[in-house]
Amino acid sequence: MRLLIVEDDLNLSNSLKVDLGAAGFAVDTALDGEQGEFLGATENYDLVILDLGLPKMPGLEVLKRWRDADNHMPVIILTSRDAWHEKVDGFKAGADDYLGKPFHTQELLARIQALLKRSYRQNQGALTVAGVELNEELQTVTINGAQAINLTAIEFKLLRCFMLQPGKILSKAHLGEQVYECDSDPDSNVIEVYINRLRRIVGNELIQTRRGQGYVFGPQS
């Protein structure tokens, strides 16, 4: 899953990038409203973390522009904890959730995971598809209740992407966007290698190849 952080506090932005990266997300950052608005309008993100007090363009204006352009990616706004009016304005502009500063990263991570599951119409519990259960906190997978298997960072990112969108054709390009950040150079051959590794873990039958299109996760009908 690919996230965008629009936050002008460089220390906070860098800290969140590291922590969310360790949680299995590909994370891009923007330090001002103009850059953030551009990235959100031109790149595909699963979720945005948006501060409201930004230089060059206020966060509220960034959000309004995205929504006016029919961009419905989930947005969590960051506010001062006592600024209730910012929360109200943010929700009116189309925010999906808010978090007051200062906050614990684990709370932000829990809100991100809940929003992503809602946006992909998944249950709020553990990700489970066809006997495959993914533990997002430990980055492990259990097959039909057997012993948990540790996943590498890329294996975890790919499997979570598949399990949030079962039955949907996902191209190599799309999968690469979910694994790598925008300043990286996705290698489709590497994606293929990791998909083959996932097949050995979850079973060949659960990851189907659609020639010229991509891959589909889930039991064959």
C-alpha positions in Angstrom: 0.0 0.0 0.0 1.3 3.4 -0.9 0.9 6.5 1.4 1.5 10.2 1.1 2.5 12.3 4.1 2.0 16.1 3.6 3.7 17.6 6.6 6.0 20.6 6.9 7.7 19.5 10.1 10.7 17.7 8.6 11.5 15.7 11.8 7.9 14.5 12.1 7.7 13.7 8.4 11.0 11.7 8.5 10.0 9.9 11.6 6.6 8.9 10.2 8.2 7.8 6.9 10.5 5.4 8.8 7.8 4.0 11.2 5.2 3.5 8.4 7.8 2.0 6.2 8.7 -0.5 8.9 4.9 -1.3 9.0 5.0 -2.3 5.4 4.0 0.8 3.5 5.6 2.6 0.6 5.7 6.2 1.8 6.2 9.5 -0.2 6.5 12.9 1.5 5.8 16.5 0.7 6.8 19.4 2.8 4.4 22.1 1.5 0.8 22.3 0.2 1.7 22.9 -3.4 3.9 19.8 -3.7 1.4 17.7 -1.7 -1.5 18.8 -3.9 0.4 18.0 -7.0 1.5 14.5 -5.8 -2.0 13.7 -4.6 -3.4 14.7 -8.0 -0.9 12.9 -10.2 0.1 9.8 -8.3 -2.0 6.9 -7.1 -2.1 6.7 -3.3 -4.1 4.4 -1.1 -4.2 7.0 1.7 -2.9 10.5 2.6 -1.9 11.9 5.9 -2.4 15.7 5.6 -1.4 18.5 8.0 -3.6 21.6 7.8 -0.9 24.2 8.7 1.2 24.0 5.5 3.3 26.6 3.7 2.5 27.7 0.1 -1.1 26.2 0.3 -3.1 25.4 3.4 -4.0 21.8 3.9 -7.7 22.6 3.8 -7.3 24.1 0.3 -5.3 21.0 -0.8 -8.1 18.7 0.4 -10.8 20.8 -1.3 -8.9 20.7 -4.6 -8.6 17.0 -4.5 -12.3 16.5 -3.7 -13.3 19.1 -6.4 -11.3 17.0 -8.9 -13.3 13.9 -7.8 -10.3 12.4 -6.0 -11.7 10.2 -3.3 -8.5 8.7 -1.7 -8.9 8.4 2.1 -7.4 11.4 4.0 -6.4 11.6 7.6 -6.0 15.2 8.7 -3.5 16.2 11.5 -4.7 19.0 13.7 -3.8 20.7 17.0 -5.5 18.7 19.7 -7.7 21.6 20.9 -8.6 22.9 17.4 -12.1 21.5 17.2 -13.0 23.9 14.5 -10.2 22.6 12.2 -11.7 19.1 12.6 -15.2 20.3 11.6 -13.8 22.2 8.6 -11.8 19.2 7.6 -14.8 16.9 7.7 -16.8 19.4 5.7 -14.1 19.5 3.1 -14.1 15.7 2.7 -11.6 14.3 5.3 -12.2 10.7 6.4 -10.6 10.9 9.8 -8.5 13.2 12.0 -5.7 12.9 14.6 -4.7 15.5 17.1 -1.1 16.4 17.7 0.8 15.2 19.5 -0.1 11.6 18.8 1.3 8.1 19.1 2.4 6.4 15.9 0.6 3.2 16.9 -2.7 5.1 17.0 -2.0 6.6 13.5 -1.2 3.1 12.2 -4.4 1.7 13.6 -6.4 4.4 12.0 -4.6 3.9 8.6 -5.3 0.1 8.7 -9.0 0.7 9.6 -9.5 3.2 6.8 -7.8 1.0 4.3 -10.0 -1.9 5.1 -13.1 0.3 4.9 -12.0 1.7 1.6 -11.5 -1.8 0.2 -14.7 -3.1 1.8 -12.9 -5.5 4.1 -13.8 -6.6 7.6 -12.2 -4.7 10.4 -10.6 -7.8 11.9 -7.6 -9.7 10.6 -7.3 -9.9 6.8 -8.5 -13.4 5.8 -9.1 -14.8 2.3 -9.5 -18.5 1.4 -7.8 -19.8 4.5 -5.0 -17.3 4.3 -4.8 -15.0 7.4 -2.4 -12.0 7.4 -1.1 -10.6 10.7 -0.3 -6.9 9.8 1.3 -6.2 13.1 3.8 -9.1 13.1 4.0 -9.3 9.3 3.3 -13.1 9.3 0.9 -15.3 7.4 -1.0 -18.4 8.6 -2.3 -20.9 6.1 -5.4 -22.9 7.2 -4.6 -22.4 10.8 -1.1 -23.9 10.6 2.0 -22.3 12.1 2.6 -18.6 11.3 5.2 -17.9 8.6 7.4 -14.8 8.7 7.3 -12.7 5.6 10.0 -10.4 4.1 9.0 -6.7 3.7 8.2 -7.0 0.0 6.3 -10.3 0.5 4.2 -8.7 3.1 3.5 -5.6 1.0 2.5 -7.7 -2.0 0.3 -10.1 0.0 -1.5 -7.3 1.8 -2.2 -5.6 -1.6 -3.6 -8.9 -3.0 -5.7 -9.7 0.0 -7.3 -6.3 0.2 -8.4 -6.7 -3.5 -9.3 -10.4 -4.0 -10.6 -11.3 -7.4 -9.3 -8.1 -9.0 -6.7 -8.1 -11.7 -3.6 -6.3 -10.5 -0.9 -5.3 -13.1 2.8 -5.5 -12.4 2.9 -1.7 -12.7 0.3 -1.3 -10.0 2.0 -3.8 -7.7 5.2 -2.0 -8.2 3.6 1.3 -7.1 2.4 -0.4 -3.9 5.9 -1.7 -3.0 8.2 1.1 -4.1 8.2 4.8 -3.3 8.0 7.4 -6.2 11.7 8.1 -6.2 12.5 4.4 -6.7 12.6 2.5 -9.9 10.2 -0.5 -9.8 11.6 -3.6 -11.4 8.8 -5.9 -12.8 11.2 -8.8 -12.8 11.7 -8.4 -9.0 7.9 -8.3 -8.6 7.7 -11.6 -10.5 10.3 -13.2 -8.3 8.4 -12.3 -5.1 5.1 -13.4 -6.5 6.7 -16.8 -7.2 7.9 -16.8 -3.6 4.4 -16.0 -2.3 3.0 -18.8 -4.4 5.3 -21.3 -2.6 3.9 -19.9 0.7 0.2 -19.6 0.0 -0.2 -22.2 -2.8 0.1 -21.8 -6.6 -3.6 -22.0 -7.0 -4.3 -18.8 -5.1 -2.3 -16.4 -7.3 -3.3 -16.7 -10.9 -1.5 -15.2 -13.9 -3.6 -13.3 -16.4 -1.3 -13.1 -19.4 -0.8 -9.6 -20.6 -2.8 -8.2 -17.7 -1.3 -9.2 -14.3 -2.3 -11.3 -11.4 -5.5 -12.3 -9.5 -5.5 -13.4 -5.9 -8.2 -15.8 -4.6 -9.7 -19.2 -5.2 -10.5 -20.1 -8.7 -14.3 -20.1 -9.4 
